[in-house]
Amino acid sequence: MTLSPTGLNLIKTSEGFRPQVYPDGVGKPTIGYGHLLHPGETFPIGITEAQATTLLLTDVAYAEHALEHLVKVPLTQGQYDALTSFTFNEGAGKLQGSTLLKLLNKGQYDAAGQQLLKWVYAGGLVEPGLFIRRNAELTLWRTAA
């Protein structure tokens, strides 16, 4: 299974496009659609949306690889897209230790999906962007396709 255009659009919309390097929510240098810069990686003149999409697809591949190894149950396309967006945003390590994954791998799909809504906090406060993103992920999770 791979990320659908709907899933890719959710990530792009949630991340937003930034052509110049900027600090993410925790101060890490980021560019494009939420691409964290790797050591030695620089973009002194910024990037185009096409370049940002290429970086995003590479980053998404890491999230998809994590899902291949961590998820032990079948997923619908909507669940896969939602989980890929979540993993792209939070990281495979956070998914690996999550109640979401534990419930999912027990086949408790509805309960696992509801766990997405617990990941809306930054600094102990509800972050509006995460609230919107997690609700969009849950909506996608619940789609049959």
C-alpha positions as CSV (number, residue, x, y, z in Angstrom):
1,M,0.0,0.0,0.0
2,T,1.2,3.5,-0.7
3,L,0.0,7.0,0.3
4,S,-2.9,8.2,-1.9
5,P,-3.2,11.6,-3.5
6,T,-5.8,12.4,-0.7
7,G,-3.3,11.5,2.0
8,L,-0.5,13.5,0.3
9,N,-2.8,16.5,0.1
10,L,-3.6,16.2,3.8
11,I,0.1,16.3,4.6
12,K,0.7,19.2,2.3
13,T,-2.2,21.2,3.7
14,S,-1.3,20.4,7.3
15,E,2.4,21.3,6.9
16,G,2.0,24.2,4.5
17,F,4.7,25.2,2.0
18,R,7.6,27.4,3.2
19,P,10.3,28.0,0.5
20,Q,12.9,29.2,3.1
21,V,14.4,27.4,6.1
22,Y,12.4,28.1,9.3
23,P,12.4,26.7,12.8
24,D,9.7,24.1,13.4
25,G,7.6,24.0,16.5
26,V,10.6,22.7,18.6
27,G,13.2,24.9,16.8
28,K,14.6,22.4,14.3
29,P,15.5,23.8,10.9
30,T,12.8,22.9,8.4
31,I,11.9,23.7,4.8
32,G,9.2,23.0,2.2
33,Y,6.4,20.8,3.5
34,G,7.8,20.0,6.9
35,H,11.2,18.6,5.8
36,L,13.6,18.5,8.7
37,L,17.1,19.4,7.5
38,H,19.7,16.7,7.8
39,P,23.2,17.5,9.0
40,G,25.1,19.2,6.2
41,E,21.9,19.9,4.2
42,T,21.5,23.5,3.3
43,F,19.1,25.5,1.0
44,P,20.7,29.0,0.9
45,I,18.4,30.2,-1.9
46,G,15.3,28.3,-0.8
47,I,13.3,25.7,-2.8
48,T,10.4,25.6,-5.2
49,E,7.2,23.8,-4.5
50,A,8.3,21.0,-6.9
51,Q,11.5,20.5,-4.9
52,A,9.5,20.6,-1.7
53,T,7.2,17.9,-3.1
54,T,10.2,15.7,-4.0
55,L,11.6,16.1,-0.4
56,L,8.1,15.3,1.0
57,L,7.8,12.1,-1.0
58,T,11.2,11.0,0.2
59,D,10.2,11.7,3.8
60,V,6.8,10.0,3.3
61,A,8.7,6.9,2.2
62,Y,10.3,6.7,5.6
63,A,6.9,6.9,7.3
64,E,5.6,4.2,5.0
65,H,8.6,2.0,5.7
66,A,7.9,2.3,9.4
67,L,4.2,1.3,8.9
68,E,5.3,-1.8,7.0
69,H,7.3,-2.9,10.0
70,L,5.1,-1.7,12.9
71,V,1.5,-2.4,11.7
72,K,0.5,-6.0,11.9
73,V,-3.1,-5.8,10.7
74,P,-4.7,-4.9,7.4
75,L,-5.6,-1.2,6.8
76,T,-8.0,0.6,4.5
77,Q,-6.6,3.2,2.3
78,G,-8.1,5.9,4.6
79,Q,-6.5,4.3,7.7
80,Y,-3.2,4.0,5.9
81,D,-3.2,7.6,4.7
82,A,-4.2,8.9,8.2
83,L,-1.4,6.8,9.8
84,T,1.2,7.9,7.3
85,S,0.3,11.6,8.0
86,F,0.5,10.9,11.7
87,T,3.8,9.1,11.4
88,F,5.3,11.8,9.1
89,N,4.3,14.4,11.7
90,E,5.2,12.7,15.0
91,G,7.8,10.2,13.9
92,A,8.1,6.4,13.8
93,G,9.4,6.3,17.4
94,K,6.3,8.0,18.7
95,L,4.1,5.7,16.8
96,Q,6.0,2.6,17.9
97,G,5.4,3.4,21.6
98,S,1.9,4.6,21.2
99,T,-1.4,3.2,22.6
100,L,-2.7,3.9,19.1
101,L,-0.4,1.2,17.6
102,K,-1.1,-1.2,20.5
103,L,-4.9,-0.9,19.9
104,L,-4.5,-1.1,16.2
105,N,-2.4,-4.3,16.3
106,K,-5.1,-5.8,18.5
107,G,-7.6,-5.1,15.8
108,Q,-9.4,-2.4,17.8
109,Y,-9.6,0.0,14.8
110,D,-12.2,2.4,16.2
111,A,-10.4,2.8,19.5
112,A,-7.0,3.2,17.6
113,G,-8.5,5.9,15.4
114,Q,-9.8,7.8,18.4
115,Q,-6.2,7.9,19.8
116,L,-5.3,10.3,17.0
117,L,-7.2,13.0,18.9
118,K,-4.9,12.7,21.9
119,W,-2.0,14.0,19.8
120,V,-3.0,17.6,19.7
121,Y,-0.8,19.1,22.4
122,A,2.3,21.2,22.2
123,G,3.8,22.5,25.5
124,G,0.9,21.1,27.4
125,L,-1.7,23.2,25.5
126,V,-3.9,22.2,22.6
127,E,-2.2,23.4,19.4
128,P,-4.9,24.6,16.9
129,G,-3.0,23.3,13.9
130,L,-2.6,19.8,15.4
131,F,-6.2,19.8,16.5
132,I,-7.3,20.5,12.9
133,R,-4.8,17.9,11.5
134,R,-5.8,15.1,13.9
135,N,-9.5,15.7,13.1
136,A,-8.7,15.5,9.4
137,E,-6.7,12.3,10.0
138,L,-9.6,10.8,11.9
139,T,-12.1,11.7,9.2
140,L,-9.8,10.0,6.7
141,W,-9.3,7.0,9.1
142,R,-13.1,6.5,9.0
143,T,-13.4,6.5,5.2
144,A,-14.0,3.1,3.7
145,A,-11.8,3.6,0.6
